[in-house]
Amino acid sequence: MPHTLISTHTASASSSIDITSGIDSTYDSYEFHCVNMHPASDAVDFRFQVNAAAASGFNEVMTTATFETYHNEADGTTSVNYNTDHDQAQGTAYQTLFSLGVGNDNDQAVSGVLILYDPSNTTYVKHFTAEGNGAYAEQYTVQLYTAGYINTTAAIDEISFKFESGNIDAGVIKMFGVN
């Protein structure tokens, strides 16, 4: 599937990255490549939320599921588990995407891909999947898998990314259209 780069958004001490144009019926799905998202605060989650067309507030209703794998640098702890702490059941909060407590040391950040499927469809709810890897504040690598649906039949045309607290110190989000 060919990817078409639509836009690039670079953070520098930004409270959020809000993409408010370019999501329309041109493509079947949209991929958001989050590259080296580095928080100003320590041990924070990287999250997203969307707006339906003509809506505001980044508070659409979602149902989601999350599972993770992790391994610490000392090779003493590993795990694969379902993480109910980051699920939503018809919630309106920003959804955790990547890592569970991204560190703000110079060698810590998170990268991953969020795919939003058929956001302009006005018949069905909007599905998404995400996979990312981050350097956790306590010296772990964490692989997080998140999926769910946005419970609206209205078109989705805006998306917002941010850490749960503090600024995005640095990072790049590239938005691609995929047919």
C-alpha positions as CSV (number, residue, x, y, z in Angstrom):
1,M,0.0,0.0,0.0
2,P,1.5,3.3,-1.0
3,H,1.7,6.0,1.7
4,T,1.3,9.6,0.9
5,L,2.9,12.1,3.3
6,I,0.3,14.7,4.1
7,S,1.9,16.7,6.9
8,T,4.8,16.8,9.4
9,H,4.4,18.3,12.9
10,T,7.4,19.0,15.0
11,A,7.1,19.6,18.8
12,S,9.4,21.8,20.8
13,A,8.1,22.4,24.3
14,S,4.6,22.0,23.0
15,S,1.6,21.3,25.2
16,S,0.1,19.1,22.4
17,I,0.2,18.5,18.7
18,D,-3.2,19.1,17.2
19,I,-3.8,18.1,13.6
20,T,-6.8,20.1,12.4
21,S,-6.6,19.7,8.6
22,G,-5.9,17.0,6.1
23,I,-8.1,14.2,7.5
24,D,-10.9,13.8,4.9
25,S,-12.4,11.3,2.5
26,T,-9.3,11.3,0.2
27,Y,-7.8,8.1,1.9
28,D,-9.2,4.9,3.3
29,S,-7.0,5.2,6.4
30,Y,-4.5,7.6,8.0
31,E,-1.3,6.6,9.7
32,F,0.3,8.8,12.3
33,H,4.0,8.0,12.7
34,C,5.2,9.3,16.1
35,V,9.0,9.6,16.1
36,N,11.0,10.1,19.3
37,M,8.3,11.7,21.3
38,H,10.2,13.0,24.4
39,P,8.3,14.3,27.4
40,A,9.3,17.3,29.6
41,S,7.9,15.5,32.6
42,D,9.1,12.1,33.8
43,A,7.1,8.9,33.8
44,V,4.1,10.1,31.7
45,D,1.9,8.3,29.1
46,F,1.6,9.5,25.5
47,R,-2.1,9.8,24.5
48,F,-4.5,10.8,21.7
49,Q,-8.1,12.0,21.2
50,V,-10.1,13.1,18.2
51,N,-12.9,15.4,17.2
52,A,-15.8,14.6,15.0
53,A,-16.5,17.1,12.1
54,A,-17.7,20.4,13.5
55,A,-17.0,19.3,17.1
56,S,-14.6,20.7,19.6
57,G,-12.9,19.7,22.8
58,F,-11.2,16.4,21.7
59,N,-13.6,14.3,23.7
60,E,-15.2,11.7,21.5
61,V,-16.5,8.5,23.1
62,M,-14.1,5.5,22.8
63,T,-14.0,1.8,23.8
64,T,-10.5,0.5,23.9
65,A,-8.2,-2.4,24.9
66,T,-4.5,-2.4,25.7
67,F,-1.8,-5.0,26.3
68,E,1.9,-4.7,26.8
69,T,5.2,-6.5,26.8
70,Y,8.2,-5.2,28.7
71,H,11.8,-6.1,29.6
72,N,14.1,-4.2,32.0
73,E,17.7,-3.3,31.3
74,A,19.0,-5.5,34.1
75,D,17.4,-8.5,32.5
76,G,15.5,-9.3,35.7
77,T,11.9,-8.6,34.8
78,T,9.9,-9.5,31.7
79,S,6.2,-9.7,31.1
80,V,3.3,-9.9,28.6
81,N,0.0,-8.8,30.0
82,Y,-3.4,-7.3,29.3
83,N,-3.5,-3.8,30.9
84,T,-7.0,-2.8,32.1
85,D,-5.6,0.4,33.6
86,H,-5.6,2.0,30.1
87,D,-8.8,0.7,28.7
88,Q,-11.9,2.8,28.2
89,A,-15.5,1.6,28.1
90,Q,-17.4,4.4,26.4
91,G,-14.9,6.9,27.9
92,T,-14.0,10.4,26.6
93,A,-10.5,10.8,28.1
94,Y,-7.4,10.9,26.0
95,Q,-6.4,7.3,25.2
96,T,-3.0,6.0,26.2
97,L,-1.1,5.0,23.1
98,F,2.5,4.3,23.8
99,S,4.5,3.2,26.8
100,L,3.5,3.3,30.4
101,G,5.4,6.1,31.9
102,V,7.8,7.4,29.3
103,G,11.0,8.7,30.9
104,N,12.4,12.2,30.3
105,D,16.1,11.2,30.5
106,N,18.0,12.2,27.3
107,D,18.0,8.5,26.2
108,Q,14.3,8.0,26.7
109,A,11.4,8.6,24.3
110,V,8.6,6.7,22.6
111,S,7.9,6.0,18.9
112,G,5.1,4.2,17.2
113,V,2.3,4.2,14.6
114,L,-1.4,4.9,15.1
115,I,-3.8,3.9,12.2
116,L,-7.2,5.5,12.0
117,Y,-9.5,3.5,9.6
118,D,-12.0,5.2,7.3
119,P,-12.4,8.3,9.4
120,S,-14.8,10.0,6.9
121,N,-17.3,7.2,6.8
122,T,-20.7,8.4,8.2
123,T,-22.3,4.9,8.5
124,Y,-20.0,3.1,10.9
125,V,-18.0,3.7,14.0
126,K,-14.3,4.5,13.5
127,H,-11.7,1.8,14.4
128,F,-8.0,2.3,15.2
129,T,-5.0,0.3,16.1
130,A,-1.6,1.4,17.5
131,E,1.7,-0.2,18.3
132,G,4.7,1.6,19.8
133,N,7.8,1.1,21.9
134,G,9.1,3.4,24.6
135,A,11.8,3.8,27.1
136,Y,10.1,3.6,30.4
137,A,11.2,5.9,33.3
138,E,12.4,2.9,35.4
139,Q,14.8,1.6,32.7
140,Y,12.5,-0.7,30.8
141,T,11.6,-1.1,27.2
142,V,7.8,-1.3,26.9
143,Q,6.0,-2.4,23.8
144,L,2.3,-1.3,23.9
145,Y,-0.5,-2.5,21.7
146,T,-3.8,-0.5,21.7
147,A,-6.9,-0.9,19.7
148,G,-10.5,0.2,19.8
149,Y,-13.3,2.2,18.2
150,I,-14.5,5.8,18.4
151,N,-18.2,5.4,18.9
152,T,-19.6,7.9,16.5
153,T,-20.9,7.7,12.9
154,A,-19.9,11.3,12.3
155,A,-16.7,11.9,10.2
156,I,-13.5,12.4,12.2
157,D,-11.5,15.3,10.9
158,E,-9.1,16.3,13.8
159,I,-6.7,14.5,16.1
160,S,-4.7,15.6,19.2
161,F,-1.6,14.1,20.7
162,K,-0.1,14.9,24.1
163,F,1.6,13.5,27.2
164,E,-0.6,13.0,30.3
165,S,1.1,16.0,31.9
166,G,3.7,18.5,31.0
167,N,4.9,19.4,27.5
168,I,6.1,17.4,24.5
169,D,9.8,18.5,24.8
170,A,10.6,17.2,21.3
171,G,9.4,14.8,18.7
172,V,7.9,14.6,15.2
173,I,4.5,13.3,14.0
174,K,4.1,12.5,10.3
175,M,0.6,12.0,8.9
176,F,0.3,9.7,5.9
177,G,-2.8,8.8,3.8
178,V,-3.1,5.2,2.7
179,N,-5.4,3.7,0.0
